[in-house]
Structure formats: C-alpha cells, structure tokens
Amino acid sequence: MLIVVSLLLLTMALSAVMLLVLSSLRKSGARGIREWSAANALAVVSLPLFAARGVVPDFFSIELANTLLLGTTVLMLAGFRRHLNVDVPCCRLAACVALGLAAILALHHGVDSVGGRVVAMSLLHSALLAEMGVVVWRQLAQTGRRYPALFTVCAAFANAAFQLVRALVYGAQAAGVQLPWDDATLSLVFFSAGALSLPALTLGAVMMANAELVARARHAADHDHLTGARSRRAFFDLATREQARALRRQAPLSLLLFDVDHFKRINDTHGHAAGDRVLVDIVERTGAVVRSIDTVARLGGEEFAVLLPDTGADTALLVAERLRHGLERAPDREAGIAAGYTVSIGAATLALGESIDAMLSRADAALYAAKAGGRNAVAAAPSL
C-alpha cells in the first residue's frame, strides 16, 4: 500500500511540474494550453485524494477522486482537439464525465464493487484515450511536425490499451476467474504504468505546442508580414538552392524583378493604407499568374522578385509579359483598391558561372531600362 501511495504522490508531483511547464507557454498563443493546464491541475487535486483512501470520507476518495481523474482525460482530449483546430464536443465530453460519476455512485452505494468501479472507469478512460490517438493520427498527414504527433499518438494508444487490459483483468477477477497474480502485484503493476499516463500525454502536448511555436517563428522569419510573400532572406536561401540544382541538372533558372510604377504617388495621394493594400493585391495576383514551383518574394518596399526554376530566357519574357498584363490594375473600390497601378519588370536568366547577386543586378538594370522606356513595360537583361 505504501508503494501505491508513493506512486500516486510521484504522479502528482510530475503533474505539478508539467503544470508549471504549461504555465510558461500560456502567453505563447498555442491552442490547447488552457485545457492541458486544467487537466494537470485536476490531477494534482485528485491523486492525493486516492492516496488518502481510509483517511478522508469515501465520497472524497472514491466519487470525487474518480470524477476528477476522468476529467483530466476529458480535458487532455479537449486540448488536443482544440490544438488541432478540431471541434470540441463539450456536451458529449460533459456527458462522459456525468456517466462516470453515475457509474461510480451505482457501484459504490448500489452494489459496492471495487472491481466494478475499476472496470467502468478503465473502459471510459480507454475510450477517451483511443479517441485522442485517432484525432491526432488523422491530423498527422496535415502537419510537418511529425515526431511530436507520433509520440502523442503512441502515448495515447498505449495508455488506451493499458486501460483496456486493466478493465479485462479486474472484470475477470469480479467474475471469479482465478488469476496467477495476487492483488498487491496487480495494483503495483497497474499503478506503475498509470503513473506515466498523464505525464506522457502532457509531454506530447508540450512537444506539439513547442513545434507549433517554432514553425510559426520560422514562417514569420521566411515571409513578409504584410503581403505573405517570401522575405528577402528566404528568397536568397531558396535562390541559392535553386542555383545549385540548376547547375547539377544543367537546367535554366530565370528571375523577374519588378516594382510598382509611381508608388510614392499612390502613398502621397491615397495614404499608406491604400499603398499597403496595393502591395497585398500584387502578391495575390502574382500568385495567380505564376506556377506553384515559382517563388514570389518581397525584397523591400514596393520591389518584388519571382524566381522561375527550369525556365529559359524566352519563356521568362513570356511569363514577364503575362505578369505585367495581369498586374495592370484599374481602381476598384469594391475590392479596396483606391488607386490603379502598373508594374515595370526586368528579366534575367542565370548564366554559366554567374552568382545570384550578379543575376539580380542584371535584372535590376533591366528593370530600370523598362522604367526609362516609359514604365508598364518588360525589359530583358543582356546576356553575358
């Protein structure tokens, strides 16, 4: 009995530690933190009640303790659903807790059966844990953060299987089946395994939340906050990789560099908010013209670049002309475009042995030639 009490208190301590870890993530904006924190807080309250069996009234160590512990699993499931943007069925989960309480009351005050209570609660926990594993597994293909999700899936299904085995063993005991283990051994095994359940699930939750925060930070670093286009740093990283790939495969690589004609006039006449809306509109319309493998980036101000893998000089000019035509925009109040705009485009194709910076400089020279020629035009950089 002393060992079981020690395991309960150890699990309580682990839950308290996990609660502190989750509290440090509360202001991070990660979804599910509130539910996971509440689950561990319930565990910190419920586990000492189990350990105090025989010291406190049975209502606290049986009805209240079991209901709170079931609430921890319900809240962990709700947290994972919310984290993965899956609807949280609050009514169904509340009904599950109510069902557990009703079963405990019936198996305590109706037919006083310890084995029956263990079977009923183990089956409820097992069903909730299995649903937890299924929910995370279904979202696995939609996330690039596979290891934290796989860890959580394995923890959920392993604990669901453990609870099911526990229900079967105690159910067999209640039915009078003689098992080769005594009650003390069974209690030690099940409490030892159960002690790792909530900490393991919480660890998976923390890993998933941390992976989301890292992905969010990486996305913020790689994308322009206003338009959603690639940032300058991300553009050069991608361009360097594409340059190496083009060299290996002896494939062409082209670049379009463009900016908005008379953009300062738009800002001065209509305000910076109108200018920002123009920049957002440009990225949206550019994405509709180019291919999915092409990279659209905002290099700064009103200057944008489009990297065109596997595209030669002639094709790049055709794409540039199509893009220029697609970005010729009249004022559209309904779409929030207060000022019409056009763009000038310079096109360059990577030469053998040329660097990305050198190709960009040639595209920049072509862009200025297009502006000098009257704007709303396309110019090709002279080949080396």
Buried (B, 14 or more C-beta within 10 A) or exposed (E): EEEBBEBBBBBBEBBBEBBEBBEEBEEEEBBBBBBBBBBBBBBBBBBBBBBBBEEBEBEBBBBBBBBBBBBBBBBBBBBBBBBBEBEBBEEEBEEBBEEBBEBBBBBBEEEEBBBBBBBBBBBBBBBBBBBBBBBBBEBBEEBEBEEBBBBBBBBBBBBBBBBBBBBEBBBBBBEEEEEEEEEEEBBBBBBBBBBBBBBBBBBBBBBBBBBBBEEEEEEEEBBBEEBBBBBBEBBBEBBEEBBEEBEEEEBBBBBBBBBBBBBEEBBEEBEEEBBEBBBBBBBEBBBEBBEEEBBBBBBEEBBBBBBBBBBEBEBBBEBBBEBBEBBBBEEEEEEEBBBEBBBBBBBBBBBEEBEBEBBBBBBBBBBEBBBEEEEBBBBBBEEE
